[in-house]
Amino acid sequence: MTVSLQEQRLRRVVTAFASLPGRYLGAEPGFDATYQVRLGDVGRTWEVRARGERCEVRPSPVRDPDVVIGTDAGTWLALREGRLSGLDAFAQRRLYARGDLDLALGFEGLFRLPGGRPSLLRVTDVEIRGATLSSLISGQGPKQVICLHGLGSSKTSFFETVSALTPDHTVHAIDLPGFGSSSKPARGRYDAGYFARATLGYMDAAGIEQAHLVGNSMGGRIALELALTEPGRVETLSLLAPALAFLRRRELVPLVKLLRPELAAIPHPLRAARVREHFWSLFAQPEELDPAVADIAADEFCRTYRSRSARIAFFAAARNIYLDTPHGERGLWTRLSGLRRPALFIWGDSDRLIPPSFSRHVAEALPEARQVVLPNCGHVPQVELPERANSLVREQIEAGPSSAAKPARQRARAWVGRVAL
């Protein structure tokens, strides 16, 4: 009897699900998560429940899931066989997830791959002084890359960057204290110095001596702070629309100093639709983006923002971005000229939050820095133009510290300006 290719694939899928309990690596005591896996092309849904040392698989769901993972049979088999990571599948729009994203990302790491190979992707909690940081780690390359997200965001904003860099590097996308799935210390200062020390604490805990830092918006400012205070721990900087100290519109500084972040502890309504509206405003051409990206960002923000401590952390960080001192002994622009690590600045020509005109001030303080202005780009280049932005980041990492050897004026002439796509 001839068996169709569809039936053969379905049999392989059934076998792969049946093998999960035997390949289960276990989880911490008290861990209990229910995953619903939907394979649209074969019209089947499975339930996978992981509890401590036990894993149960059902061909028909019976519980409300913590996470829904949707994909097709071929992608699912590639994931289970270790030929593809979940981030690669997401970047290729072959997979979607709903619910707790950390649980979704951590699914791969719960099961042993064929041949005893390590998981392509893992989510872990790292203890540092005064906080616990959630981190997404991918790859096993010799170079260590740390991605730092912007205000109100999380490691999810670097999914495609992690996927793009993983083949050659070990990439860490972390949730900063106060954001995402990391802890939200009540006494955190939530300024650039505080976040830089937290990043350094993560490096110490993870045994990372030096790292290439990639930061977007607030994350770019944090990367700069770490490079200025601990230059020996930083290889290169890739700064995507970094939130640098404002030189104008500082008339509200006295008033903002009086506002206390603790006021955010008062519950107030937050609609996902409003979050999505703000998300789309960050981009020059929102119609070019996959709507699923906005759904993920909005769902993650709303889930986190329900926490009183998360609201305080958000407003404290926003307040400190505005109050960041531009001049004087501790002023960013005064100190910036002392940066000694190779730096790449990527700006969006349509960025409404951090306009590309900042590049002129950077050129004055750091004439040796490489600067690129991307056309038709807003505030989050790694999401809006991932191929171009991640290609530039890869070039910066591969060039390494030797890129600083070019004469300053020559480098400034060569790199400041627009780049056509």
GIJOUR-V466424 format. One record per residue. N is the residue number from 0. RES is the residue in one small letter. OMEGA is omega in degrees with one decimal (NA if undefined). BURIAL is + if it has 9 or more other ideal C-beta (glycine too) atoms within 8 Angstrom, else -. Layout:
((N RES OMEGA BURIAL) (N RES OMEGA BURIAL))
//
This chain:
((0 m -178.9 -) (1 t 178.3 -) (2 v -178.2 -) (3 s 177.8 -) (4 l 178.9 -) (5 q 179.1 -) (6 e 177.4 -) (7 q 179.8 +) (8 r 179.5 +) (9 l 178.0 +) (10 r 178.1 +) (11 r 179.1 +) (12 v 179.7 +) (13 v 178.7 +) (14 t -179.6 -) (15 a 177.6 +) (16 f -179.1 +) (17 a -178.6 -) (18 s -174.0 +) (19 l -180.0 +) (20 p 179.5 +) (21 g -179.3 -) (22 r -177.1 +) (23 y -177.3 +) (24 l -178.1 -) (25 g 179.7 -) (26 a -178.2 +) (27 e 176.6 -) (28 p -179.6 -) (29 g 178.8 -) (30 f -179.9 +) (31 d -177.9 -) (32 a 178.5 +) (33 t -179.9 +) (34 y 173.5 +) (35 q -176.4 +) (36 v -177.8 +) (37 r 177.2 +) (38 l -171.3 +) (39 g -174.0 -) (40 d 177.0 -) (41 v 176.0 +) (42 g -178.1 -) (43 r 178.0 +) (44 t 177.3 +) (45 w 174.1 +) (46 e 177.5 +) (47 v 179.0 +) (48 r 179.3 +) (49 a -179.0 +) (50 r 176.9 +) (51 g -178.2 +) (52 e -175.7 -) (53 r 175.2 -) (54 c 179.6 +) (55 e -180.0 -) (56 v 178.2 +) (57 r 178.2 +) (58 p 177.6 -) (59 s -177.6 -) (60 p 176.3 +) (61 v -177.5 -) (62 r 170.3 -) (63 d -174.7 -) (64 p 168.4 +) (65 d -177.4 -) (66 v 170.2 +) (67 v 177.1 +) (68 i 179.9 +) (69 g 179.3 +) (70 t 176.2 +) (71 d -174.4 +) (72 a -178.6 +) (73 g 178.2 -) (74 t 179.9 +) (75 w 178.7 +) (76 l 178.7 +) (77 a 177.6 +) (78 l -177.2 +) (79 r 179.8 +) (80 e 177.6 +) (81 g 177.3 +) (82 r -175.6 -) (83 l 175.1 +) (84 s 178.8 +) (85 g 179.3 +) (86 l 176.9 +) (87 d 179.6 +) (88 a 178.0 +) (89 f -179.0 +) (90 a 179.0 +) (91 q -179.6 -) (92 r 177.3 -) (93 r -177.0 -) (94 l 172.1 +) (95 y 179.5 -) (96 a 175.8 +) (97 r -179.1 -) (98 g -178.4 +) (99 d -174.9 +) (100 l 178.1 +) (101 d 175.9 +) (102 l 179.3 +) (103 a -179.3 +) (104 l -177.0 +) (105 g -177.4 +) (106 f -178.6 +) (107 e -175.2 +) (108 g 179.4 +) (109 l -171.8 +) (110 f 178.9 +) (111 r 176.3 -) (112 l 176.7 +) (113 p 179.8 -) (114 g 179.1 -) (115 g -179.7 -) (116 r 177.9 -) (117 p 179.2 -) (118 s 177.7 -) (119 l -172.2 +) (120 l 176.2 +) (121 r 175.0 +) (122 v -176.0 +) (123 t 173.6 -) (124 d -179.2 -) (125 v -179.7 +) (126 e 172.1 -) (127 i -179.5 +) (128 r 174.6 -) (129 g -177.8 -) (130 a 172.3 +) (131 t -176.8 +) (132 l 174.3 +) (133 s -174.7 +) (134 s 171.5 +) (135 l -176.9 +) (136 i -179.3 +) (137 s 176.2 +) (138 g 179.9 +) (139 q -179.9 -) (140 g -176.8 +) (141 p -178.9 -) (142 k -179.6 +) (143 q -179.4 +) (144 v 178.7 +) (145 i -179.7 +) (146 c -176.3 +) (147 l -173.1 +) (148 h -179.4 +) (149 g -178.9 +) (150 l 177.4 +) (151 g -178.8 -) (152 s 179.9 +) (153 s -179.5 +) (154 k 179.3 +) (155 t -178.9 +) (156 s -179.2 +) (157 f 180.0 +) (158 f -175.9 +) (159 e 175.8 +) (160 t 177.5 +) (161 v 179.9 +) (162 s -177.3 +) (163 a -174.7 +) (164 l -172.4 +) (165 t -175.9 +) (166 p -175.0 -) (167 d -173.4 -) (168 h 169.1 +) (169 t -171.8 +) (170 v 178.5 +) (171 h 172.0 +) (172 a -172.9 +) (173 i 167.9 +) (174 d 178.8 +) (175 l 177.4 +) (176 p -179.8 +) (177 g -174.6 +) (178 f 177.2 +) (179 g -178.2 +) (180 s 176.6 -) (181 s 178.8 +) (182 s -175.2 -) (183 k -175.2 +) (184 p -178.6 +) (185 a -177.0 -) (186 r 179.0 -) (187 g 179.2 +) (188 r 177.1 -) (189 y 171.5 +) (190 d -174.6 +) (191 a 179.5 +) (192 g 179.5 +) (193 y -179.6 +) (194 f 178.6 +) (195 a 177.7 +) (196 r 177.6 -) (197 a 177.7 +) (198 t 176.9 +) (199 l 177.0 +) (200 g 176.4 +) (201 y 179.5 +) (202 m 178.9 +) (203 d -177.8 +) (204 a -178.6 +) (205 a 179.7 +) (206 g 179.8 -) (207 i -179.2 +) (208 e 178.6 -) (209 q -178.9 -) (210 a 169.1 +) (211 h -176.3 +) (212 l 176.2 +) (213 v -176.0 +) (214 g 176.8 +) (215 n 175.9 +) (216 s 178.2 +) (217 m 178.4 +) (218 g 176.4 +) (219 g 177.2 +) (220 r 179.4 +) (221 i 178.8 +) (222 a 177.3 +) (223 l -179.2 +) (224 e 179.7 +) (225 l 179.5 +) (226 a 179.3 +) (227 l -176.2 +) (228 t -179.3 -) (229 e -174.5 +) (230 p -179.1 +) (231 g -178.4 -) (232 r -174.5 +) (233 v 176.1 +) (234 e 179.1 +) (235 t 176.9 +) (236 l 170.9 +) (237 s -169.6 +) (238 l -176.6 +) (239 l -177.3 +) (240 a -175.7 +) (241 p 180.0 +) (242 a -179.4 +) (243 l -176.9 +) (244 a -178.4 +) (245 f 178.7 +) (246 l 178.0 -) (247 r 178.8 -) (248 r -179.9 -) (249 r -176.8 -) (250 e -178.9 -) (251 l -177.8 -) (252 v -180.0 +) (253 p 180.0 -) (254 l -178.4 -) (255 v 178.4 +) (256 k -178.8 -) (257 l -178.0 -) (258 l -178.7 -) (259 r 179.2 -) (260 p -178.4 +) (261 e 177.8 -) (262 l -179.6 -) (263 a 179.3 +) (264 a 179.0 -) (265 i -179.2 -) (266 p 176.2 -) (267 h -174.0 -) (268 p 177.1 -) (269 l -179.3 +) (270 r 179.5 -) (271 a 180.0 +) (272 a 178.6 -) (273 r 177.9 -) (274 v 178.3 +) (275 r 178.7 +) (276 e 177.5 -) (277 h -179.8 -) (278 f -178.6 +) (279 w -178.8 +) (280 s -179.6 -) (281 l -171.3 +) (282 f 179.4 +) (283 a -177.8 +) (284 q -176.5 -) (285 p -178.8 -) (286 e -179.8 -) (287 e -176.3 -) (288 l 175.1 +) (289 d 179.5 -) (290 p 179.6 -) (291 a 179.3 -) (292 v 178.5 +) (293 a 179.2 +) (294 d -179.4 +) (295 i -178.4 +) (296 a -178.4 +) (297 a -179.9 +) (298 d -178.7 +) (299 e 179.8 +) (300 f -178.7 +) (301 c 179.2 +) (302 r -178.8 -) (303 t -171.6 +) (304 y 176.7 +) (305 r -179.2 -) (306 s 177.7 -) (307 r -178.0 -) (308 s 177.7 +) (309 a 178.4 +) (310 r 178.7 +) (311 i -179.9 +) (312 a -179.2 +) (313 f -177.4 +) (314 f 177.2 +) (315 a 179.5 +) (316 a 178.6 +) (317 a 178.6 +) (318 r -177.4 +) (319 n 174.7 +) (320 i -179.2 +) (321 y -176.4 +) (322 l -178.9 +) (323 d -174.1 +) (324 t -179.1 +) (325 p -173.2 +) (326 h -177.9 -) (327 g -174.9 -) (328 e -179.4 -) (329 r -179.3 -) (330 g -177.0 +) (331 l -175.7 +) (332 w 175.2 +) (333 t -176.4 +) (334 r -172.6 +) (335 l -179.8 +) (336 s 179.0 -) (337 g 179.6 -) (338 l -176.1 +) (339 r 179.2 -) (340 r 179.8 +) (341 p -174.2 +) (342 a 173.4 +) (343 l 176.2 +) (344 f 177.1 +) (345 i -178.9 +) (346 w 171.8 +) (347 g -175.5 +) (348 d -179.9 +) (349 s -179.3 -) (350 d -179.0 +) (351 r -177.8 -) (352 l 179.5 +) (353 i -174.3 +) (354 p -178.7 -) (355 p 176.6 +) (356 s 175.0 -) (357 f -178.1 +) (358 s 178.8 +) (359 r 179.7 -) (360 h 176.8 +) (361 v -179.8 +) (362 a 178.1 +) (363 e -178.2 -) (364 a -175.6 -) (365 l -178.0 +) (366 p -179.4 +) (367 e -176.8 -) (368 a 175.6 +) (369 r -179.2 +) (370 q 179.7 +) (371 v 174.4 +) (372 v -178.7 +) (373 l 178.1 +) (374 p 178.7 +) (375 n -176.6 +) (376 c 179.0 +) (377 g -168.4 +) (378 h -176.8 +) (379 v -174.1 +) (380 p -176.2 +) (381 q 175.7 +) (382 v -175.2 +) (383 e 178.8 +) (384 l -171.4 +) (385 p -177.6 +) (386 e -177.9 -) (387 r -177.5 +) (388 a -177.9 +) (389 n 174.4 +) (390 s 177.9 +) (391 l 177.6 +) (392 v 179.1 +) (393 r 178.5 +) (394 e -178.8 -) (395 q -180.0 +) (396 i -177.5 +) (397 e 177.1 -) (398 a 175.8 +) (399 g -177.6 +) (400 p -179.0 -) (401 s 179.4 -) (402 s 179.8 +) (403 a -174.2 +) (404 a -179.9 -) (405 k 176.7 +) (406 p -173.6 -) (407 a -175.5 -) (408 r 179.6 -) (409 q -179.5 -) (410 r -179.2 +) (411 a -180.0 +) (412 r -173.8 -) (413 a -167.2 -) (414 w -178.2 +) (415 v 179.2 -) (416 g -176.1 -) (417 r 176.5 -) (418 v 179.3 +) (419 a 179.1 -) (420 l NA -))
//
